Amino acid sequence: QVQLVESGGGLVQAGGSLTLSCAASGRSFMSYHMAWFRQAPGKEREYVAAISWSGGTSAYADSVKGRFTISRDNDARRLYLQMTSLKPEDTAIYYCAAGPPESWASKELYDYWGQGTQVTVSS
């Protein structure tokens, strides 16, 4: 079992920045591939970014590429999402997830999910 708790969400103006954090507890954090997903009202949960267990490989959805950066600190058991140049369309609940190495953008492969943190970007 892995428990995930997100934090760092809030209200920010368009063009602003925000950094989300996900604290992990339970089984070995390093065993898991990690990712961020988001869900806007009335929409399905969508992939944002993912990172390998070592942090050496990361990938992004086209909609956030160049603006968001995913990172992890295995010693601190934390996952991060640095978000810059935020747009109103980035408004959503952001979730961190843990899964096996083949997970990447496939949300159905992730085993553990946090409760989410709200990000609201005003225009």
N, C-alpha and C positions, 0 to 999 in steps of 0.2 A: 504493500500500500504506500502511496505517496499522497501527501496532502499539499495542496497548492493554495497560496493566498496572495492575491494581487493587491497592489496599492499604487497610489500616485495619480489616479485619475482626477479630473476636475474640469473647470470651465476656462477656456482660453480663447483669445481672439484669433481670427484668421491670420496666418502668417507667423503665429507664435510657436512655442516649443513646449514639450512636456516629456517627462521620462517616467515610464511605468516600471514597476518592480514586481517580481513574483518570488515569494519566499517558499522554499520547499522543505518539507520534513518527512520523516518516514524512511523508506528504503533508499538505497544509494542513489543520490542525485545524478552521479556520473554515469549511471547505467542507462540513462534515458536521453533520447533525442527530445528537444524542447521546441515549442512553437508558440506563437501568438495568433489568435483568431479574433474576429470581431463580429458583432451582430447589431445591425441598425434596426430600428422599429419597422416591423412588417417585412423584414428581409431575412434570408437564411444566413446562418453563420458562415463567414468566409475567412479563408486563409489570409494571413498578413505576412508572416515571416517564420522561418524555422532555422534551427542551428543544431549542428551535430554534437555528440556527447563531449568532444574535446574542445568545441568552439572553433575548430579549424575550418569548418565549412558552414556557410550560411546561404540562405536563399530568400527571395522576396517576391511578393505579388507585384505585378507591373504597376499597379495603382499607387504603390508606396516606394518603389525603387528610387533611390537617390535622395529620399526624404527621411526614411526611417532606418535605424540601425539596431539589429538584435545582437545581444551579447550575453555571456554568462560568466559567473564566478563560481567555479565548482567548490572552492574552499569555503566560500560563504553560503553555498547552496542557494544562489539567487540567479534569476533570469531577468534581463532588462530589455526595454524597448525605448530607444531614444527617438522621439518624433519631432521633426522640424518642419517648417513651412506648412503648418497644419491648415487644412481646408475644411469648410463646413461639411463636406461629404465624408470626412473622417469621423464624424460624430457617430458613436456606437458604444456598446458595452464591449470591453476588451477582455479576453480570456487567455490565460496561459494554459498550456497542455503539455503532458509528458507521454512519450510513447516509444515504441521500438525504432531502430535505425531506419527502417523503410517508410516511416510515417510521412515525412515531409509535408506536402500540402493536403494529404488525405485525412480529413478530420475523423473519418470513421475508424482509422487505425490507432488513434490516440486513446490511451487507457485511463488517464487521469486528467481532471479539469478543475480549475479554480472556480470561484463563485462570480468572478468578473468585477471590473471596475469601470465606471462610467466616464467617458471622455466626451465633452461637448465643446464644439468649436463654433463660435459666433461669427457672423459675417459683418 
